[in-house]
Amino acid sequence: MAIYGRHLDNVRAALDWAFSPEGYPQIGVALTVATVPLWVQLSLLGECRERVERALARLNPSACRDLRREMRLHAAMGMSLNYTTGPVSETAAAWTNTLIIARSLDDTDYQLRALRGLWAHHMNRGGYRQALAFAHEFRDLATMSADFASLDFGDRMAAIILHYLGDQERARGHLECHFARPTNPVRYSNTTRFLLDQDVTVQALLARIFWLQRFSDQAVHTARLAVDRALAIDHTLSLCHALAQAMCPLALYTGDLAIASLA
């Protein structure tokens, strides 16, 4: 962020030129792919979607397709749609395309991203059993690839679905697996891979579970931890998640209207 954040307007100008009649669309496509992490870190998902749509429309349809670049654009589209339009058919299509290409390239990272995207899509449309199946598939792949950071995220994915299905004890058990693993000091990459900081999401969900299990003091304390973590990493989307999923509901549940209005 410190190095690249201040160059966002330069990137916008370069993209506008590249896709103009005088520009070079393939440069624009490559630059769009490279800029996705910046848009995600800045939580500019609406702009990301618009730029990626333009890049996808200019992909080379010939036999010399750059599948890796195409896969990354579909993933960026799915991620943007998850947060700008919700569970529409285009969201599922973008993630399905990502998964198909990622499997053909044997790319574990983007298979995980696609499975997470499909999980979120089905969760948002209320298809909890389908979402739970994608969470299990995600965890199985993370286990096989010894990707423990992703395994943490898989535990959270399964936990939130079990939470919605009413199984708070099993949901809490998945989250406790997260805390039992060694702490990874480098977590920032996961906001780009999976859009939200995993510590924030775990604390926010755990706060809700504590409330349902009648541990009200622990619930409020854990919600504050989620907000503090999001503020510490300066990630807007993670902060929105902590407020909407934990701090605001708990403030209303406990009758703390002053905190609710501030949040």
Secondary structure, DSSP 4 states (H G I P E B T S, - for coil): -TTTGGGHHHHHHHHHHHTSTTS-HHHHHHHHHHHHHHHHHTT-HHHHHHHHHHHHHT---STT--HHHHHHHHHHHHHHHHHHT-S-HHHHHHHHHHHHHHHHTT-HHHHHHHHHHHHHHHHHTT-HHHHHHHHHHHHHHHHHTT-HHHHHHHHHHHHHHHHHTT-HHHHHHHHHHHHHSPP-S--THHHHHSSS-HHHHHHHHHHHHHHHTT-HHHHHHHHHHHHHHHHHHT-HHHHHHHIIIIIHHHHHHTT-HHHHHH-
